[in-house]
Structure formats: structure tokens, C-alpha cells
């Protein structure tokens, strides 16, 4: 895909601005997300108790609605606002640079959905393989404790007493994370690294690793990495962020729906058979299915792949201090001679 060149800052400058804004968003979002829960939390437990008591003070079933608000506020401040400001500061056409483009087809949407459906058993297989690695017993206990804490947060946010709560949960844990996380990881980080390193696949790998790491799920690191790679590849080959958002939403919505159906309305607990996994053979077949679908996706979007990962100037826009103009002009001249 063609990335439109910045007109003010070089790559280090863009990275510094994005990092600074994201850090500020993290700080502001941490305080802002606390506001909805302030009246419901036992402050003495937060400041004087153990870590377990601090968690207990927040993760109460009756706080589920407020916790949804809290997570939504945090996501907007951490993932969305910093990226929109970064794109506005560093790029002439901010929305186009991030990937909000209209050239999307129905076939691409369908393929994006089926790619992520095929990736679900693959992710489950990778999670099983991660758990089978020769970890020490102490490490396994730490991993399990972290996974349990993460699951408890999800269960509080996804506590559903009916269809209304299910729809709200779809927005909070499916749609909003899909939109905000894709903005940061694909629209900003992968986009920047792809143009900077001139190696789009390496940019996808690095971005997918960061994407997985920030979820703080040890057993799920490889599985989220694989999902992030699929999302990154779709973005790389089309430059359209909407496809990544749709694919991410489908993955999250599947998890929320499975939890709703298995646990039952109003039950704040994991399904009794939550430890069951796809058979290994299903995971292996899904690997082939995912690869095949990505190949079909590649053909469906071949007309949109215009020098993938390269930075090109916006036609008709002249800016004498553009830090990239000499490199781009030389590269385009070299390409015309080949």
C-alpha cells in the first residue's frame, strides 16, 4: 500500500511524538478511568490492603456497568486520542494516512471475517503449545495467576444479565477495542515502522509482538501474535484500516458470544468447560485454511497494492523542507529505470 509522506517530521520525530502522546494518554486515561468507580471502591482497601484486596475492591459484580465505562474511557485516552493527534500533527491527510479509506469491497469484508474465523483454532493451538513448553513450576504459577486476574477483569466487564447487557458488552469488549487498538497498532505503529524500516513484513512482526505483549497474557502471547499478524497482513496489503477493524471485531465478538452462551445470562463465572480446546487436527487444518484465505485475499486486493510499505508523495503537494523528498525522488527514479 502507498503511505503518504509526512511533511514535517522524520521517522525519529514521528516515533517521539507518538510515544509522548501515548504516554500522556496512559497517565490521563488512568486517572479519568478511575472516576466512574470512585464512589464504589473501598479506598482503604486500595491503599492499605494487599494486591489481592486491591483487586477485590474493584472487581465486584455490582461494579460491572461502571467498570465498562472505566475501560472504555481508558481505551479512548490510551489508544484513540493519541493516535488521532499524532496523525494530525505529523501528516497532511491524517485519516487517509491511518487507513480510513473508502475503497473496500464486499468480498474483502467477507474474506476478512473468514480469515479471523479460521485463525481462532490456530490461536487455540498456539496457546496449547505455549502451555506445553518446559516452564518451571514457579513460572507456571505466575503465569496462571496473571491469566486468572485477566479473566476476572473480562468477566466483570462481560457480566451479562440479558440481551441488553450482551449488546453493551459487544460494544465495550468487541467494537471499541477493535477500533482503538487497530488505530494504534496497525494505523500508527505498523504504518510508521513499515515506512521507516522499508521491510513491511518485519514491521508486521514487531507490531504483532507489541500488540500481544500489551495484553499481558503469557499463555496467549503466541496466539495473539498470530491474530495480530493476520490483521497486520490485511492492513499491509490494502492500506485499509476498516478491514483490520472488522476482523478484530469478529474475533472479540466471538469470545464475548461464547462467554454469554456458555456461562449463561447473569452468571459471573467462567464456563464449566472453559478449559476445553479445539482438537489438534482442527488447529492444523485451520492453519492451511487461514493461509489459503490469505492467498485469496491477496488476489482480491491486488489492485490496491501499490508499492506496499513504501512512502510516496501526495500528488500536487510541494513542501521544501520535506525530510523525505530526496530519498523518495531517488527511489522513484530508480524504479522508473528498472
LINLIN-V169567 format. One line per field, one symbol per residue. ss: DSSP state (A for helix, B for strand, O for the rest). phi: phi as a letter, one per 30 degrees, with the letter a starting at -180 (. if undefined). psi: psi as a letter, one per 20 degrees, with the letter a starting at -180 (. if undefined). A space follows every 10 residues. Layout:
ss: ???
phi: ???
psi: ???
//
This chain:
ss: OBBBOOOOOO AAAAAAAAAA AAAAAAAAAA AAAAAOOAAA OOAAAAAAOO AAAAAAAAOO AAAAAAAAAA AAAAAAAAAA AAAAAAAAAA OOOAAAAAOO OOOOOAAAAA AAAAAAAAAA AAAAAAAAAA AAOOOOAAAA AAAAAAAAAA AAAAAAAOOO OOAAAAAAAA AAAAAAAAAA AAAAAAAAAA AAAAAAAOOA AAAAAAAAAA AAAOOOOOOO AAAAAAAAAA AAAAAAAAOO AAAAAAAAAA AAAAAAAAAA AAAOOOOOOO OOOOOOOOOA AAAAAAAAAA AAAAAAAAAA OAAAOOOOOB BBOOOOOOOO OOOOAAAAAA AAAAAAAO
phi: .ccdddcbbd dddddddddd dddddddddd ddddedcedc cdddddccdd eddddddcdc edcedddddd ddddddddcd eedddedddc bdcdddddjd ccdbcddddd dedddddddd dddddddddd dddddddddd dddddddddd dddddddcdb cldddddddd ddcbdddddd ddeddcdcdd eddddddibe dddddddddd eddddhcddc dddddddddd dddddddbic dddddddddd dddddddddd dddjeiccad edcdddbdee ddddddeddd dddddddedd cddcdcheic cbddeiccbd cedcdddddd dddddddd
psi: qpppqqjhqa gggggggggg hhghhggghg ghihghigii pohhhhhiar hghgghhgmq hijgghhggg hggggghghg ghghgghggi qgnghhghjn qimprhgggg ggghghghig hgghghgghg hiqmqqhggh ggghgggggg hhgghghjop jahghggghh ggjfgghggg hhgggghfgh gghghgijnh ghhgggghgg ghhiiloghj ghghggghgg ghghggihjo hhghgggggg ghhggggggg hghqpiomqq qhkiiqrqqh hggghhghgg gghhgghghh jhiinnmpiq pqqppjppoh joiihggggg ghhghhi.
//
